[in-house]
Amino acid sequence: MSALHPTVASALDNHPSITTDDEDVLIAALEEDDTFDAFREQRLQQLHAEFTRAKSMRNQGGGSYVEINEEKELMDITTSTNLCVVHFFKPDFGRCRLMDSKLDALASKHFETRFLRINVDNAPFLVTKLRVQVLPCVIAFVDSISTDRITGFEGLGRGDSFTMEDLEHRLLSSGVLVRAKMNKADNINLKNGRKRVESRASEEGSDDDWD
């Protein structure tokens, strides 16, 4: 999948109120960019095509964090989607809820990537095939191939206090995200919610091995 043109991407990233149902709103946002006039005639057709692609990505589930209940459906999505992040979880595990909160926030920013989760109880075949033994378990798929696995909070650098930027950086390195989009403001906005989830996770202890 080729990336969106940087100017279109910037407009989408920096204007969260934009809905891709209104192309005129997007064009108006682009016109705020000083560089837009320089390529108006040359790039207008390209911008329309890229807008259409962005809209298609959202229509296909990009920009949302979705729970899948059937493992066959999950396999169908991961084999037909270029970029996909899958969280194997148990609903009563505090650390899984903490991971959920971060993935949900990332999904709203990274509409080019599908963000999914599945309860391990609903995926016995995949759990065995992928050797999922410790939760939370997040697997990145690029062109249906697993390129990275986050086991627990391993490799995120701060234990239970890892930030969305930490998680985004890890997923960027796996190739499942197109570009960095999180900033300090995003982390501040979710800070209180994160602390509540972290507190519950700490009270419940480490989930880790579950089978």
N, CA, C and O of each residue as an XYZ file, in Angstrom:
844
protein
N       0.843     -1.193      0.000
C       0.000      0.000      0.000
C       0.875      1.239      0.000
O       1.727      1.385      0.876
N       0.687      2.134     -0.959
C       1.460      3.361     -0.981
C       0.869      4.362     -0.006
O      -0.332      4.342      0.264
N       1.715      5.237      0.522
C       1.273      6.196      1.531
C       0.505      7.328      0.876
O       0.677      7.619     -0.308
N      -0.350      7.961      1.675
C      -1.047      9.146      1.201
C      -0.044     10.266      0.949
O       1.019     10.305      1.567
N      -0.388     11.181      0.033
C       0.465     12.343     -0.201
C       0.618     13.093      1.125
O      -0.364     13.256      1.848
N       1.829     13.554      1.460
C       2.068     14.194      2.769
C       1.121     15.345      3.073
O       0.731     15.525      4.226
N       0.740     16.132      2.065
C      -0.152     17.263      2.321
C      -1.546     16.794      2.707
O      -2.167     17.361      3.606
N      -2.040     15.760      2.032
C      -3.343     15.202      2.377
C      -3.277     14.549      3.753
O      -4.174     14.722      4.578
N      -2.211     13.803      3.988
C      -2.045     13.136      5.277
C      -2.027     14.146      6.415
O      -2.641     13.926      7.459
N      -1.325     15.250      6.209
C      -1.245     16.280      7.246
C      -2.612     16.873      7.532
O      -2.964     17.100      8.689
N      -3.388     17.124      6.479
C      -4.724     17.683      6.675
C      -5.603     16.722      7.463
O      -6.344     17.146      8.350
N      -5.529     15.439      7.150
C      -6.323     14.448      7.864
C      -5.868     14.312      9.308
O      -6.691     14.200     10.217
N      -4.546     14.323      9.520
C      -4.007     14.141     10.870
C      -4.280     15.338     11.764
O      -4.566     15.180     12.951
N      -4.191     16.540     11.194
C      -4.267     17.764     11.997
C      -5.666     18.357     12.096
O      -5.873     19.344     12.802
N      -6.627     17.761     11.394
C      -8.005     18.240     11.460
C      -8.905     17.057     11.811
O      -9.613     16.540     10.947
N      -8.882     16.629     13.069
C      -9.633     15.432     13.450
C     -11.131     15.567     13.261
O     -11.833     14.556     13.228
N     -11.656     16.805     13.134
C     -13.094     16.978     12.946
C     -13.531     16.675     11.526
O     -14.725     16.565     11.248
N     -12.545     16.537     10.608
C     -12.878     16.256      9.219
C     -13.483     14.871      9.106
O     -12.945     13.900      9.637
N     -14.610     14.786      8.407
C     -15.159     13.493      8.050
C     -14.928     13.309      6.567
O     -15.058     14.252      5.786
N     -14.586     12.099      6.185
C     -14.256     11.868      4.795
C     -15.497     11.810      3.919
O     -15.404     11.449      2.746
N     -16.663     12.160      4.467
C     -17.870     12.270      3.649
C     -17.914     13.602      2.923
O     -18.731     13.776      2.019
N     -17.062     14.543      3.291
C     -17.130     15.891      2.730
C     -15.766     16.282      2.174
O     -14.908     16.770      2.910
N     -15.570     16.069      0.894
C     -14.283     16.372      0.275
C     -14.008     17.864      0.285
O     -12.851     18.280      0.365
N     -15.070     18.689      0.204
C     -14.877     20.137      0.202
C     -14.211     20.600      1.488
O     -13.391     21.518      1.469
N     -14.558     19.970      2.603
C     -13.951     20.331      3.888
C     -12.464     20.014      3.861
O     -11.649     20.795      4.352
N     -12.110     18.873      3.289
C     -10.709     18.507      3.185
C      -9.944     19.486      2.317
O      -8.847     19.907      2.684
N     -10.503     19.859      1.167
C      -9.846     20.815      0.278
C      -9.661     22.150      0.988
O      -8.617     22.787      0.845
N     -10.668     22.583      1.757
C     -10.551     23.838      2.500
C      -9.414     23.762      3.505
O      -8.681     24.731      3.700
N      -9.272     22.606      4.140
C      -8.175     22.429      5.093
C      -6.836     22.469      4.378
O      -5.867     23.022      4.897
N      -6.780     21.888      3.196
C      -5.540     21.901      2.426
C      -5.165     23.319      2.015
O      -3.985     23.666      1.961
N      -6.171     24.133      1.728
C      -5.888     25.497      1.284
C      -5.264     26.338      2.383
O      -4.698     27.396      2.111
N      -5.364     25.869      3.634
C      -4.691     26.569      4.725
C      -3.181     26.362      4.659
O      -2.416     27.109      5.270
N      -2.763     25.348      3.917
C      -1.340     25.049      3.753
C      -0.753     25.976      2.694
O      -1.279     26.058      1.584
N       0.336     26.677      3.027
C       0.949     27.638      2.103
C       1.464     26.987      0.827
O       1.619     27.651     -0.197
N       1.729     25.682      0.893
C       2.285     25.016     -0.289
C       1.211     24.569     -1.265
O       1.532     24.109     -2.362
N      -0.061     24.693     -0.890
C      -1.124     24.160     -1.740
C      -1.191     24.868     -3.092
O      -1.341     24.211     -4.122
N      -1.080     26.205     -3.103
C      -1.191     26.944     -4.355
C      -0.133     26.539     -5.364
O      -0.355     26.599     -6.573
N       1.016     26.127     -4.860
C       2.125     25.806     -5.754
C       1.831     24.604     -6.633
O       2.404     24.474     -7.714
N       0.946     23.722     -6.185
C       0.683     22.546     -7.018
C      -0.813     22.330     -7.245
O      -1.244     21.215     -7.541
N      -1.616     23.412     -7.105
C      -3.071     23.282     -7.224
C      -3.472     22.579     -8.514
O      -4.167     21.563     -8.473
N      -3.046     23.105     -9.654
C      -3.476     22.557    -10.938
C      -2.877     21.173    -11.185
O      -3.539     20.272    -11.699
N      -1.610     21.032    -10.804
C      -0.917     19.779    -11.094
C      -1.394     18.630    -10.216
O      -1.417     17.478    -10.649
N      -1.770     18.943     -8.991
C      -2.041     17.872     -8.030
C      -3.521     17.690     -7.681
O      -3.857     16.755     -6.954
N      -4.400     18.535     -8.165
C      -5.797     18.468     -7.747
C      -6.392     17.085     -8.034
O      -7.096     16.515     -7.200
N      -6.101     16.563     -9.212
C      -6.610     15.244     -9.561
C      -6.021     14.172     -8.652
O      -6.712     13.240     -8.242
N      -4.737     14.316     -8.343
C      -4.095     13.360     -7.454
C      -4.694     13.441     -6.051
O      -4.911     12.417     -5.401
N      -4.961     14.668     -5.587
C      -5.538     14.841     -4.262
C      -6.909     14.178     -4.178
O      -7.255     13.574     -3.163
N      -7.685     14.297     -5.253
C      -9.013     13.667     -5.262
C      -8.870     12.148     -5.151
O      -9.599     11.500     -4.400
N      -7.925     11.590     -5.906
C      -7.716     10.145     -5.869
C      -7.273      9.698     -4.477
O      -7.704      8.654     -3.988
N      -6.404     10.503     -3.836
C      -5.910     10.130     -2.515
C      -6.995     10.286     -1.456
O      -7.063      9.507     -0.505
N      -7.841     11.297     -1.627
C      -8.977     11.460     -0.723
C      -9.899     10.244     -0.820
O     -10.354      9.716      0.194
N     -10.166      9.808     -2.054
C     -11.023      8.647     -2.265
C     -10.434      7.409     -1.604
O     -11.159      6.591     -1.038
N      -9.117      7.279     -1.680
C      -8.451      6.141     -1.054
C      -8.575      6.224      0.465
O      -8.826      5.216      1.124
N      -8.401      7.421      1.020
C      -8.525      7.585      2.468
C      -9.937      7.230      2.924
O     -10.124      6.585      3.956
N     -10.926      7.659      2.144
C     -12.314      7.343      2.474
C     -12.551      5.848      2.422
O     -13.253      5.291      3.266
N     -11.957      5.192      1.416
C     -12.101      3.744      1.287
C     -11.492      3.027      2.478
O     -12.047      2.042      2.965
N     -10.343      3.521      2.952
C      -9.690      2.916      4.108
C     -10.607      2.970      5.327
O     -10.739      1.986      6.056
N     -11.233      4.111      5.542
C     -12.126      4.258      6.687
C     -13.357      3.364      6.523
O     -13.816      2.760      7.493
N     -13.891      3.278      5.307
C     -15.064      2.447      5.064
C     -14.775      0.972      5.295
O     -15.680      0.197      5.603
N     -13.521      0.588      5.147
C     -13.122     -0.807      5.348
C     -12.749     -1.108      6.795
O     -12.269     -2.198      7.105
N     -12.969     -0.147      7.667
C     -12.721     -0.383      9.087
C     -11.532      0.357      9.642
O     -11.268      0.274     10.841
N     -10.800      1.084      8.807
C      -9.689      1.869      9.297
C     -10.170      2.974     10.221
O     -11.223      3.570      9.994
N      -9.390      3.247     11.269
C      -9.769      4.314     12.199
C     -10.582      3.841     13.382
O     -10.975      4.653     14.220
N     -10.849      2.528     13.473
C     -11.613      2.004     14.599
C     -10.963      0.728     15.131
O     -10.245      0.030     14.416
N     -11.231      0.449     16.380
C     -10.693     -0.734     17.054
C     -11.847     -1.705     17.229
O     -12.777     -1.425     17.986
N     -11.804     -2.837     16.547
C     -12.961     -3.715     16.425
C     -12.683     -5.076     17.052
O     -11.615     -5.655     16.857
N     -13.660     -5.580     17.808
C     -13.541     -6.928     18.339
C     -14.123     -7.922     17.335
O     -15.223     -7.727     16.818
N     -13.372     -8.984     17.069
C     -13.805    -10.057     16.186
C     -14.127    -11.274     17.048
O     -13.343    -11.647     17.921
N     -15.277    -11.888     16.804
C     -15.709    -13.003     17.647
C     -15.442    -14.374     17.047
O     -15.487    -15.377     17.759
N     -15.166    -14.434     15.756
C     -14.924    -15.714     15.091
C     -13.507    -15.715     14.518
O     -13.122    -14.776     13.822
N     -12.730    -16.757     14.803
C     -11.351    -16.766     14.326
C     -11.252    -16.888     12.813
O     -10.272    -16.421     12.231
N     -12.246    -17.507     12.147
C     -12.219    -17.568     10.687
C     -12.321    -16.166     10.100
O     -11.633    -15.838      9.133
N     -13.188    -15.337     10.693
C     -13.310    -13.956     10.222
C     -11.995    -13.217     10.419
O     -11.580    -12.440      9.559
N     -11.344    -13.456     11.544
C     -10.056    -12.812     11.794
C      -9.027    -13.239     10.762
O      -8.270    -12.407     10.261
N      -8.991    -14.522     10.440
C      -8.049    -15.008      9.432
C      -8.349    -14.407      8.064
O      -7.433    -14.074      7.312
N      -9.636    -14.270      7.742
C     -10.012    -13.672      6.460
C      -9.533    -12.227      6.362
O      -9.051    -11.795      5.314
N      -9.666    -11.483      7.459
C      -9.256    -10.073      7.455
C      -7.740     -9.952      7.361
O      -7.229     -9.161      6.567
N      -7.025    -10.723      8.157
C      -5.559    -10.594      8.157
C      -4.939    -11.036      6.841
O      -3.855    -10.574      6.483
N      -5.620    -11.935      6.108
C      -5.070    -12.389      4.824
C      -5.500    -11.509      3.660
O      -4.966    -11.628      2.558
N      -6.470    -10.620      3.902
C      -6.943     -9.755      2.817
C      -6.619     -8.282      3.045
O      -6.954     -7.432      2.220
N      -5.965     -7.985      4.168
C      -5.645     -6.608      4.538
C      -4.137     -6.418      4.546
O      -3.405     -7.265      5.059
N      -3.665     -5.305      3.978
C      -2.224     -5.065      3.909
C      -1.600     -4.875      5.288
O      -0.560     -5.458      5.593
N      -2.246     -4.054      6.119
C      -1.688     -3.701      7.423
C      -2.718     -4.011      8.503
O      -3.848     -3.527      8.459
N      -2.310     -4.824      9.472
C      -3.272     -5.255     10.484
C      -2.576     -5.499     11.822
O      -1.518     -6.127     11.874
N      -3.180     -4.998     12.905
C      -2.695     -5.230     14.262
C      -3.771     -6.017     15.007
O      -4.934     -5.614     15.030
N      -3.383     -7.139     15.614
C      -4.342     -7.992     16.307
C      -3.922     -8.173     17.763
O      -2.785     -8.540     18.061
N      -4.864     -7.908     18.654
C      -4.629     -8.084     20.089
C      -5.378     -9.338     20.555
O      -6.605     -9.392     20.479
N      -4.645    -10.339     21.034
C      -5.226    -11.523     21.655
C      -5.356    -11.220     23.145
O      -4.365    -10.921     23.812
N      -6.584    -11.299     23.664
C      -6.823    -10.815     25.017
C      -7.791    -11.705     25.778
O      -8.451    -12.576     25.211
N      -7.854    -11.457     27.085
C      -8.928    -11.969     27.936
C      -9.551    -10.769     28.630
O      -8.831     -9.919     29.155
N     -10.881    -10.683     28.642
C     -11.547     -9.475     29.159
C     -11.326     -9.212     30.636
O     -11.458     -8.074     31.086
N     -10.991    -10.250     31.404
C     -10.816    -10.052     32.841
C      -9.370     -9.800     33.235
O      -9.048     -9.774     34.423
N      -8.494     -9.614     32.251
C      -7.085     -9.319     32.534
C      -6.863     -7.810     32.494
O      -7.118     -7.160     31.481
N      -6.386     -7.266     33.607
C      -6.170     -5.827     33.686
C      -5.175     -5.319     32.662
O      -5.374     -4.250     32.086
N      -4.109     -6.065     32.424
C      -3.102     -5.620     31.455
C      -3.660     -5.630     30.032
O      -3.250     -4.827     29.194
N      -4.576     -6.524     29.769
C      -5.213     -6.525     28.443
C      -6.078     -5.273     28.273
O      -6.130     -4.694     27.188
N      -6.748     -4.862     29.334
C      -7.557     -3.641     29.259
C      -6.672     -2.421     29.051
O      -7.040     -1.493     28.331
N      -5.502     -2.427     29.686
C      -4.566     -1.321     29.492
C      -4.098     -1.272     28.040
O      -4.045     -0.196     27.444
N      -3.761     -2.421     27.469
C      -3.363     -2.466     26.066
C      -4.513     -2.026     25.166
O      -4.299     -1.329     24.174
N      -5.734     -2.434     25.513
C      -6.912     -2.027     24.738
C      -7.028     -0.514     24.649
O      -7.305      0.030     23.580
N      -6.815      0.165     25.770
C      -6.971      1.625     25.792
C      -5.975      2.307     24.861
O      -6.298      3.304     24.215
N      -4.760      1.760     24.797
C      -3.741      2.353     23.922
C      -4.031      2.048     22.451
O      -3.903      2.926     21.598
N      -4.416      0.821     22.159
C      -4.702      0.437     20.778
C      -5.927      1.179     20.233
O      -5.970      1.548     19.059
N      -6.908      1.389     21.091
C      -8.099      2.125     20.666
C      -7.729      3.548     20.250
O      -8.223      4.057     19.245
N      -6.851      4.187     21.036
C      -6.410      5.547     20.715
C      -5.580      5.568     19.429
O      -5.734      6.470     18.605
N      -4.711      4.587     19.260
C      -3.891      4.530     18.048
C      -4.757      4.295     16.814
O      -4.514      4.879     15.758
N      -5.758      3.446     16.950
C      -6.614      3.121     15.805
C      -7.290      4.361     15.241
O      -7.432      4.495     14.026
N      -7.707      5.270     16.119
C      -8.395      6.472     15.651
C      -7.484      7.381     14.847
O      -7.960      8.209     14.070
N      -6.175      7.234     15.027
C      -5.201      8.044     14.300
C      -4.724      7.361     13.019
O      -4.509      8.009     11.994
N      -4.565      6.040     13.099
C      -3.951      5.294     11.997
C      -5.011      4.561     11.185
O      -5.157      3.344     11.297
N      -5.753      5.312     10.362
C      -6.846      4.699      9.614
C      -6.355      3.819      8.475
O      -7.141      3.078      7.883
N      -5.045      3.891      8.155
C      -4.507      3.036      7.098
C      -4.356      1.583      7.554
O      -4.193      0.680      6.732
N      -4.412      1.368      8.866
C      -4.175      0.051      9.456
C      -5.441     -0.447     10.147
O      -6.137      0.327     10.804
N      -5.736     -1.725     10.001
C      -6.850     -2.323     10.736
C      -6.370     -2.699     12.134
O      -5.323     -3.327     12.288
N      -7.137     -2.314     13.150
C      -6.842     -2.667     14.538
C      -7.964     -3.583     15.030
O      -9.131     -3.191     15.060
N      -7.598     -4.804     15.415
C      -8.582     -5.809     15.799
C      -8.190     -6.443     17.125
O      -7.030     -6.403     17.536
N      -9.182     -7.028     17.781
C      -8.891     -7.815     18.966
C      -9.792     -9.039     18.967
O     -10.889     -9.015     18.410
N      -9.320    -10.114     19.600
C     -10.123    -11.327     19.715
C      -9.854    -11.981     21.061
O      -8.709    -12.113     21.491
N     -10.917    -12.381     21.704
C     -10.808    -13.114     22.968
C     -10.160    -14.469     22.682
O     -10.596    -15.188     21.783
N      -9.127    -14.816     23.440
C      -8.423    -16.075     23.189
C      -9.352    -17.279     23.315
O      -9.100    -18.316     22.703
N     -10.413    -17.156     24.092
C     -11.354    -18.263     24.227
C     -12.100    -18.530     22.921
O     -12.627    -19.622     22.709
N     -12.139    -17.520     22.045
C     -12.826    -17.670     20.761
C     -11.873    -18.038     19.628
O     -12.287    -18.132     18.473
N     -10.601    -18.245     19.955
C      -9.619    -18.498     18.895
C      -8.658    -19.628     19.268
O      -7.444    -19.425     19.245
N      -9.167    -20.803     19.609
C      -8.271    -21.896     20.036
C      -7.285    -22.328     18.958
O      -6.139    -22.655     19.267
N      -7.715    -22.333     17.690
C      -6.818    -22.751     16.616
C      -5.666    -21.765     16.457
O      -4.504    -22.164     16.388
N      -5.999    -20.460     16.399
C      -4.970    -19.439     16.206
C      -4.043    -19.346     17.413
O      -2.838    -19.139     17.263
N      -4.602    -19.498     18.594
C      -3.779    -19.455     19.808
C      -2.708    -20.549     19.761
O      -1.555    -20.325     20.130
N      -3.114    -21.734     19.302
C      -2.158    -22.835     19.191
C      -1.179    -22.609     18.042
O       0.030    -22.771     18.204
N      -1.712    -22.235     16.885
C      -0.872    -22.050     15.699
C       0.164    -20.953     15.899
O       1.319    -21.096     15.497
N      -0.261    -19.846     16.528
C       0.627    -18.699     16.729
C       1.374    -18.762     18.057
O       2.159    -17.871     18.382
N       1.121    -19.820     18.818
C       1.805    -20.030     20.103
C       1.612    -18.852     21.054
O       2.568    -18.339     21.636
N       0.381    -18.446     21.196
C       0.046    -17.364     22.131
C      -0.046    -17.965     23.527
O      -0.952    -18.750     23.804
N       0.873    -17.607     24.401
C       0.929    -18.184     25.743
C       0.909    -17.134     26.845
O       0.573    -17.442     27.988
N       1.261    -15.909     26.515
C       1.303    -14.827     27.493
C       0.443    -13.680     26.984
O       0.511    -13.320     25.809
N      -0.360    -13.110     27.866
C      -1.243    -11.998     27.507
C      -0.876    -10.748     28.299
O      -0.397    -10.840     29.429
N      -1.104     -9.575     27.698
C      -1.617     -9.374     26.339
C      -0.596     -9.804     25.284
O       0.612     -9.790     25.520
N      -1.117    -10.186     24.115
C      -0.270    -10.538     22.987
C      -0.756     -9.763     21.769
O      -1.891     -9.936     21.326
N       0.105     -8.916     21.236
C      -0.241     -8.092     20.076
C       0.651     -8.514     18.914
O       1.877     -8.506     19.028
N       0.030     -8.881     17.796
C       0.780     -9.337     16.631
C       0.526     -8.406     15.456
O      -0.621     -8.076     15.155
N       1.596     -7.983     14.794
C       1.510     -7.118     13.615
C       1.588     -7.986     12.362
O       2.466     -8.839     12.235
N       0.655     -7.755     11.441
C       0.644     -8.478     10.172
C       0.805     -7.483      9.021
O       0.062     -6.506      8.926
N       1.770     -7.738      8.161
C       1.979     -6.937      6.954
C       1.868     -7.872      5.760
O       2.650     -8.812      5.619
N       0.892     -7.605      4.904
C       0.628     -8.482      3.754
C       0.437     -9.920      4.211
O       0.968    -10.851      3.605
N      -0.328    -10.092      5.289
C      -0.727    -11.378      5.870
C       0.417    -12.132      6.549
O       0.238    -13.275      6.969
N       1.582    -11.506      6.660
C       2.730    -12.139      7.312
C       3.001    -11.457      8.658
O       3.042    -10.229      8.744
N       3.183    -12.262      9.696
C       3.493    -11.711     11.013
C       4.895    -11.112     11.011
O       5.877    -11.803     10.740
N       4.975     -9.811     11.319
C       6.275     -9.130     11.308
C       6.772     -8.767     12.698
O       7.942     -8.421     12.866
N       5.904     -8.842     13.694
C       6.333     -8.492     15.051
C       5.311     -9.012     16.035
O       4.148     -9.219     15.689
N       5.753     -9.224     17.277
C       4.876     -9.688     18.341
C       5.270     -8.981     19.628
O       6.441     -8.976     20.010
N       4.291     -8.384     20.293
C       4.507     -7.772     21.598
C       3.906     -8.715     22.632
O       2.692     -8.913     22.668
N       4.749     -9.288     23.464
C       4.318    -10.241     24.483
C       4.299     -9.538     25.828
O       5.330     -9.060     26.301
N       3.123     -9.476     26.446
C       2.989     -8.652     27.639
C       3.285     -7.215     27.247
O       2.729     -6.709     26.272
N       4.160     -6.549     28.002
C       4.597     -5.193     27.644
C       6.082     -5.199     27.282
O       6.755     -4.171     27.355
N       6.577     -6.368     26.893
C       7.987     -6.526     26.588
C       8.408     -5.623     25.426
O       7.738     -5.561     24.394
N       9.527     -4.930     25.616
C      10.073     -4.094     24.559
C       9.461     -2.714     24.463
O       9.823     -1.941     23.576
N       8.534     -2.387     25.363
C       7.908     -1.067     25.331
C       8.617     -0.076     26.254
O       8.315      1.117     26.231
N       9.547     -0.559     27.058
C      10.479      0.323     27.748
C      10.091      0.851     29.102
O      10.968      1.237     29.875
N       8.791      0.886     29.431
C       8.412      1.509     30.704
C       7.471      0.635     31.530
O       6.805      1.124     32.442
N       7.417     -0.635     31.215
C       6.509     -1.506     31.951
C       5.068     -1.054     31.774
O       4.652     -0.679     30.678
N       4.307     -1.095     32.873
C       2.896     -0.718     32.815
C       2.688      0.764     32.495
O       1.570      1.173     32.183
N       3.734      1.561     32.568
C       3.605      3.001     32.330
C       3.968      3.398     30.898
O       4.186      4.580     30.632
N       4.039      2.448     29.983
C       4.388      2.791     28.605
C       3.343      3.732     28.010
O       2.163      3.669     28.356
N       3.793      4.596     27.117
C       2.909      5.583     26.510
C       2.438      5.111     25.136
O       2.940      4.123     24.600
N       1.472      5.830     24.578
C       1.015      5.514     23.221
C       2.132      5.755     22.216
O       2.215      5.073     21.194
N       2.989      6.726     22.509
C       4.126      6.977     21.621
C       5.094      5.800     21.636
O       5.665      5.453     20.602
N       5.282      5.179     22.812
C       6.129      3.989     22.906
C       5.558      2.872     22.038
O       6.283      2.221     21.286
N       4.251      2.659     22.154
C       3.600      1.596     21.394
C       3.620      1.916     19.901
O       3.860      1.035     19.075
N       3.368      3.170     19.562
C       3.383      3.572     18.157
C       4.769      3.358     17.553
O       4.892      2.870     16.430
N       5.801      3.721     18.292
C       7.174      3.553     17.798
C       7.476      2.085     17.528
O       8.088      1.747     16.515
N       7.049      1.220     18.429
C       7.282     -0.215     18.259
C       6.560     -0.724     17.005
O       7.140     -1.476     16.222
N       5.308     -0.321     16.814
C       4.550     -0.787     15.654
C       5.075     -0.171     14.355
O       5.024     -0.806     13.302
N       5.573      1.053     14.427
C       6.206      1.652     13.251
C       7.419      0.835     12.818
O       7.640      0.631     11.625
N       8.199      0.370     13.781
C       9.399     -0.394     13.460
C       9.068     -1.736     12.821
O       9.904     -2.329     12.140
N       7.849     -2.210     13.042
C       7.440     -3.485     12.453
C       6.876     -3.309     11.049
O       6.646     -4.287     10.338
N       6.651     -2.037     10.649
C       6.138     -1.758      9.312
C       4.638     -1.798      9.189
O       4.109     -1.687      8.082
N       3.923     -1.955     10.313
C       2.469     -2.072     10.240
C       1.763     -0.715     10.320
O       0.563     -0.627     10.063
N       2.496      0.336     10.672
C       1.967      1.696     10.650
C       2.697      2.486      9.578
O       3.866      2.228      9.290
N       1.991      3.462      8.982
C       2.548      4.221      7.862
C       3.483      5.327      8.335
O       4.552      5.518      7.755
N       3.098      6.060      9.381
C       3.915      7.173      9.860
C       3.520      7.509     11.294
O       2.451      7.114     11.757
N       4.384      8.238     11.994
C       4.109      8.643     13.371
C       3.024      9.707     13.388
O       3.047     10.643     12.590
N       2.071      9.558     14.303
C       0.975     10.522     14.388
C       0.690     10.979     15.819
O       0.015     11.990     16.017
N       1.192     10.250     16.816
C       0.916     10.611     18.196
C       1.801     11.779     18.627
O       2.911     11.955     18.124
N       1.290     12.567     19.563
C       2.057     13.674     20.111
C       1.794     13.788     21.601
O       0.988     13.043     22.159
N       2.477     14.722     22.239
C       2.337     14.863     23.691
C       0.907     15.190     24.092
O       0.433     14.731     25.132
N       0.216     15.978     23.278
C      -1.164     16.344     23.607
C      -2.055     15.113     23.662
O      -2.929     15.014     24.524
N      -1.838     14.172     22.747
C      -2.627     12.944     22.744
C      -2.420     12.175     24.041
O      -3.374     11.658     24.620
N      -1.166     12.101     24.497
C      -0.895     11.393     25.742
C      -1.487     12.107     26.946
O      -1.967     11.459     27.876
N      -1.456     13.445     26.939
C      -2.029     14.205     28.048
C      -3.542     13.986     28.113
O      -4.104     13.827     29.197
N      -4.198     13.978     26.950
C      -5.646     13.810     26.905
C      -6.087     12.474     27.491
O      -7.177     12.369     28.054
N      -5.238     11.450     27.360
C      -5.604     10.125     27.855
C      -4.956      9.798     29.196
O      -5.091      8.685     29.704
N      -4.256     10.768     29.760
C      -3.476     10.496     30.969
C      -4.350     10.013     32.123
O      -4.010      9.026     32.775
N      -5.465     10.687     32.388
C      -6.305     10.297     33.513
C      -6.907      8.916     33.315
O      -6.932      8.099     34.236
N      -7.394      8.662     32.102
C      -7.957      7.347     31.817
C      -6.923      6.263     31.937
O      -7.219      5.176     32.435
N      -5.704      6.537     31.488
C      -4.632      5.568     31.582
C      -4.330      5.235     33.033
O      -4.134      4.070     33.379
N      -4.293      6.256     33.884
C      -3.974      6.022     35.290
C      -5.027      5.137     35.941
O      -4.695      4.281     36.761
N      -6.313      5.336     35.580
C      -7.355      4.508     36.168
C      -7.187      3.053     35.742
O      -7.334      2.143     36.557
N      -6.882      2.836     34.470
C      -6.705      1.473     33.979
C      -5.460      0.849     34.590
O      -5.479     -0.317     34.982
N      -4.365      1.625     34.673
C      -3.127      1.115     35.254
C      -3.339      0.725     36.707
O      -2.793     -0.273     37.178
N      -4.136      1.521     37.416
C      -4.385      1.230     38.823
C      -5.110     -0.103     38.967
O      -4.757     -0.914     39.822
N      -6.129     -0.332     38.129
C      -6.846     -1.599     38.183
C      -5.937     -2.756     37.814
O      -6.003     -3.823     38.426
N      -5.084     -2.549     36.808
C      -4.172     -3.608     36.375
C      -3.195     -3.961     37.484
O      -2.888     -5.132     37.703
N      -2.703     -2.933     38.190
C      -1.753     -3.154     39.270
C      -2.411     -3.911     40.413
O      -1.797     -4.804     40.997
N      -3.665     -3.564     40.744
C      -4.370     -4.234     41.823
C      -4.603     -5.707     41.506
O      -4.583     -6.550     42.403
N      -4.825     -6.018     40.219
C      -5.099     -7.384     39.824
C      -3.829     -8.199     39.639
O      -3.886     -9.425     39.550
N      -2.662     -7.518     39.580
C      -1.403     -8.210     39.439
C      -1.086     -8.489     37.984
O      -1.843     -8.133     37.081
N       0.066     -9.143     37.775
C       0.522     -9.461     36.434
C      -0.291    -10.607     35.873
O      -0.471    -11.628     36.537
N      -0.791    -10.445     34.635
C      -1.603    -11.478     34.015
C      -0.735    -12.573     33.399
O      -0.873    -13.753     33.722
N       0.150    -12.162     32.518
C       1.130    -13.011     31.867
C       0.596    -14.384     31.487
O      -0.315    -14.481     30.664
N       1.160    -15.479     32.084
C       0.740    -16.827     31.693
C      -0.725    -17.044     32.037
O      -1.192    -16.676     33.114
N      -1.436    -17.651     31.097
C      -2.865    -17.812     31.332
C      -3.371    -19.207     31.021
O      -4.443    -19.599     31.482
N      -2.588    -19.978     30.221
C      -3.120    -21.279     29.819
C      -2.744    -22.383     30.816
O      -3.115    -23.541     30.624
